Amino acid sequence: MKDYKDFPPIRYFERVLKACPKSTWLYTQLWKNKTSKTILKQPRKSIYKDYLISPTLFRNLIIPLIYLHVITCDEYDHEFHIGFSGPDIDE
């Protein structure tokens, strides 16, 4: 964690660690892979290649993150649109 700017905001990260530890690794990977400040477009075909998990497991791991309000997710036929909550990265 020496490059903390690549990690989610600490309060959100702690909330995920306490409430759904199985989803913590995925949350940090999603945060690292986002291209803009608040959105990630994840193609369904590349989920296994990027995260080494099936699309079904991917969906099951992001559901607790949605309930914690740390991400939002819109699922389409060929991709997921994942939005991130929290303070700005520049803080």
C-alpha atoms as a printed R data frame, in Angstrom:
   type eleno elety resid chain resno       x       y       z
1  ATOM     1    CA   MET     A     1   0.000   0.000   0.000
2  ATOM     2    CA   LYS     A     2   2.911   2.366  -0.497
3  ATOM     3    CA   ASP     A     3   1.122   4.010  -3.445
4  ATOM     4    CA   TYR     A     4  -2.081   4.778  -1.578
5  ATOM     5    CA   LYS     A     5  -3.329   7.105  -4.303
6  ATOM     6    CA   ASP     A     6  -4.103   3.942  -6.330
7  ATOM     7    CA   PHE     A     7  -6.410   2.656  -3.569
8  ATOM     8    CA   PRO     A     8 -10.005   3.585  -2.795
9  ATOM     9    CA   PRO     A     9 -10.764   6.214  -0.141
10 ATOM    10    CA   ILE     A    10  -9.801   4.819   3.269
11 ATOM    11    CA   ARG     A    11 -13.276   5.020   4.838
12 ATOM    12    CA   TYR     A    12 -14.862   3.185   1.915
13 ATOM    13    CA   PHE     A    13 -12.057   0.630   1.887
14 ATOM    14    CA   GLU     A    14 -12.479  -0.035   5.618
15 ATOM    15    CA   ARG     A    15 -16.240  -0.419   5.197
16 ATOM    16    CA   VAL     A    16 -15.724  -3.022   2.479
17 ATOM    17    CA   LEU     A    17 -13.098  -4.857   4.554
18 ATOM    18    CA   LYS     A    18 -15.435  -5.090   7.541
19 ATOM    19    CA   ALA     A    19 -18.707  -5.870   5.748
20 ATOM    20    CA   CYS     A    20 -17.724  -8.024   2.777
21 ATOM    21    CA   PRO     A    21 -14.078  -9.139   2.923
22 ATOM    22    CA   LYS     A    22 -14.536 -11.519  -0.039
23 ATOM    23    CA   SER     A    23 -15.240  -8.529  -2.296
24 ATOM    24    CA   THR     A    24 -12.289  -6.436  -1.081
25 ATOM    25    CA   TRP     A    25  -9.787  -7.695  -3.617
26 ATOM    26    CA   LEU     A    26 -12.211  -7.111  -6.490
27 ATOM    27    CA   TYR     A    27 -12.979  -3.603  -5.194
28 ATOM    28    CA   THR     A    28  -9.288  -2.659  -5.210
29 ATOM    29    CA   GLN     A    29  -8.830  -4.119  -8.698
30 ATOM    30    CA   LEU     A    30 -11.845  -2.250 -10.056
31 ATOM    31    CA   TRP     A    31 -10.536   0.951  -8.502
32 ATOM    32    CA   LYS     A    32  -7.119   0.399 -10.070
33 ATOM    33    CA   ASN     A    33  -8.547  -0.351 -13.528
34 ATOM    34    CA   LYS     A    34 -10.894   2.613 -13.823
35 ATOM    35    CA   THR     A    35  -9.998   4.973 -16.629
36 ATOM    36    CA   SER     A    36 -11.696   8.142 -15.447
37 ATOM    37    CA   LYS     A    37 -12.364   9.426 -11.955
38 ATOM    38    CA   THR     A    38 -15.751   7.811 -11.513
39 ATOM    39    CA   ILE     A    39 -16.525   5.212 -14.201
40 ATOM    40    CA   LEU     A    40 -15.281   1.870 -15.487
41 ATOM    41    CA   LYS     A    41 -16.640   0.102 -18.553
42 ATOM    42    CA   GLN     A    42 -15.840  -3.581 -18.101
43 ATOM    43    CA   PRO     A    43 -16.473  -5.815 -21.137
44 ATOM    44    CA   ARG     A    44 -18.045  -9.120 -20.141
45 ATOM    45    CA   LYS     A    45 -15.623 -11.090 -22.364
46 ATOM    46    CA   SER     A    46 -12.525  -9.772 -20.596
47 ATOM    47    CA   ILE     A    47 -13.646 -10.396 -16.992
48 ATOM    48    CA   TYR     A    48 -11.880 -13.738 -16.754
49 ATOM    49    CA   LYS     A    49  -8.715 -12.376 -18.355
50 ATOM    50    CA   ASP     A    50  -8.618  -9.258 -16.159
51 ATOM    51    CA   TYR     A    51  -9.722 -10.710 -12.803
52 ATOM    52    CA   LEU     A    52  -9.358 -14.510 -13.190
53 ATOM    53    CA   ILE     A    53 -12.962 -15.079 -12.138
54 ATOM    54    CA   SER     A    54 -16.096 -15.969 -14.071
55 ATOM    55    CA   PRO     A    55 -18.659 -13.302 -14.993
56 ATOM    56    CA   THR     A    56 -21.124 -14.943 -12.587
57 ATOM    57    CA   LEU     A    57 -18.675 -14.742  -9.671
58 ATOM    58    CA   PHE     A    58 -17.834 -11.181 -10.716
59 ATOM    59    CA   ARG     A    59 -21.504 -10.250 -10.463
60 ATOM    60    CA   ASN     A    60 -21.868 -12.043  -7.115
61 ATOM    61    CA   LEU     A    61 -18.875 -10.185  -5.671
62 ATOM    62    CA   ILE     A    62 -20.004  -6.733  -6.783
63 ATOM    63    CA   ILE     A    63 -23.517  -7.079  -5.338
64 ATOM    64    CA   PRO     A    64 -22.324  -6.470  -1.730
65 ATOM    65    CA   LEU     A    65 -20.373  -3.439  -2.972
66 ATOM    66    CA   ILE     A    66 -23.568  -2.052  -4.492
67 ATOM    67    CA   TYR     A    67 -25.453  -2.577  -1.213
68 ATOM    68    CA   LEU     A    68 -22.686  -0.715   0.645
69 ATOM    69    CA   HIS     A    69 -23.077   2.191  -1.822
70 ATOM    70    CA   VAL     A    70 -19.393   2.220  -2.726
71 ATOM    71    CA   ILE     A    71 -20.138   1.428  -6.382
72 ATOM    72    CA   THR     A    72 -23.059   1.515  -8.770
73 ATOM    73    CA   CYS     A    73 -23.385  -1.006 -11.559
74 ATOM    74    CA   ASP     A    74 -25.427  -1.118 -14.738
75 ATOM    75    CA   GLU     A    75 -25.291  -4.469 -16.494
76 ATOM    76    CA   TYR     A    76 -25.739  -4.629 -20.247
77 ATOM    77    CA   ASP     A    77 -25.525  -7.509 -22.706
78 ATOM    78    CA   HIS     A    78 -21.818  -7.102 -23.432
79 ATOM    79    CA   GLU     A    79 -20.414  -4.994 -20.591
80 ATOM    80    CA   PHE     A    80 -20.775  -3.639 -17.081
81 ATOM    81    CA   HIS     A    81 -20.753   0.102 -16.356
82 ATOM    82    CA   ILE     A    82 -19.379   0.563 -12.862
83 ATOM    83    CA   GLY     A    83 -19.518   3.923 -11.113
84 ATOM    84    CA   PHE     A    84 -17.527   4.728  -7.984
85 ATOM    85    CA   SER     A    85 -18.673   6.634  -4.927
86 ATOM    86    CA   GLY     A    86 -16.535   8.556  -2.508
87 ATOM    87    CA   PRO     A    87 -14.538  11.712  -2.178
88 ATOM    88    CA   ASP     A    88 -12.497  12.980  -5.090
89 ATOM    89    CA   ILE     A    89  -9.226  11.229  -5.817
90 ATOM    90    CA   ASP     A    90  -7.318  14.519  -5.646
91 ATOM    91    CA   GLU     A    91  -7.976  14.982  -1.923
